[in-house]
Amino acid sequence: RACYVSAKSETPYADAPSAIGFEATISAPHMHAMALELLAPALCSPSCLALDVGCGSGYLAACLHRLVEEQNGRVFAVDYLEPLTDLTIANLTRDNPRLLEGPRAIQVATRDGWHGWPEHGPFDAIHVGAAAAS
């Protein structure tokens, strides 16, 4: 998680949200754990696909990748703010550049999460971690 919080954070493993800029936060670790526990059963099939809407810092996309990599699955991550998708790519690179390489690389795009990413679906699991107006 330390690769995905602000460099200014003195407590990257505290069980609390942490600001990442652009009025966004990385969720508390217990929230990520809960989401992963709920999504895991849907990500057990070969070539499973996961979509992370509101990818923010990229942390959950990295966790999802670790869940699906043994099944040759793929993760797609979107955020509507380009600075956050840039942050996701930078953080994934800092954590492990391999997450962004090869045919099973995490795909990151700046796009409206309300519309998903239909050209890569249907998805076996969709995580929506972003605030929604309605």
Secondary structure as the mmCIF struct_conf table of DSSP 4:
data_model
#
loop_
_struct_conf.conf_type_id
_struct_conf.id
_struct_conf.beg_label_comp_id
_struct_conf.beg_label_asym_id
_struct_conf.beg_label_seq_id
_struct_conf.end_label_comp_id
_struct_conf.end_label_asym_id
_struct_conf.end_label_seq_id
TURN_TY1_P TURN_TY1_P1 ALA A 2 TYR A 4
BEND BEND1 VAL A 5 VAL A 5
TURN_TY1_P TURN_TY1_P2 ALA A 7 LYS A 8
BEND BEND2 GLU A 10 GLU A 10
TURN_TY1_P TURN_TY1_P3 PRO A 12 TYR A 13
BEND BEND3 ALA A 14 ALA A 16
STRN STRN1 SER A 18 GLY A 21
TURN_TY1_P TURN_TY1_P4 PHE A 22 GLU A 23
STRN STRN2 ALA A 24 ILE A 26
HELX_LH_PP_P HELX_LH_PP_P1 SER A 27 ALA A 28
HELX_RH_AL_P HELX_RH_AL_P1 PRO A 29 LEU A 39
HELX_RH_3T_P HELX_RH_3T_P1 ALA A 40 LEU A 43
BEND BEND4 SER A 45 SER A 45
TURN_TY1_P TURN_TY1_P5 PRO A 46 SER A 47
STRN STRN3 LEU A 49 VAL A 53
BEND BEND5 GLY A 54 GLY A 54
TURN_TY1_P TURN_TY1_P6 GLY A 56 SER A 57
BEND BEND6 GLY A 58 GLY A 58
HELX_RH_AL_P HELX_RH_AL_P2 TYR A 59 VAL A 68
HELX_RH_3T_P HELX_RH_3T_P2 GLU A 69 GLN A 71
TURN_TY1_P TURN_TY1_P7 ASN A 72 ASN A 72
STRN STRN4 ARG A 74 ASP A 79
BEND BEND7 TYR A 80 TYR A 80
HELX_RH_AL_P HELX_RH_AL_P3 GLU A 82 ASP A 95
HELX_RH_3T_P HELX_RH_3T_P3 PRO A 97 LEU A 100
BEND BEND8 GLU A 101 GLY A 102
TURN_TY1_P TURN_TY1_P8 PRO A 103 ARG A 104
HELX_LH_PP_P HELX_LH_PP_P2 ALA A 105 ILE A 106
STRN STRN5 GLN A 107 THR A 110
HELX_RH_3T_P HELX_RH_3T_P4 GLY A 113 HIS A 115
HELX_RH_3T_P HELX_RH_3T_P5 PRO A 118 HIS A 120
BEND BEND9 ASP A 124 ASP A 124
STRN STRN6 ALA A 125 VAL A 128
BEND BEND10 ALA A 130 ALA A 130
#
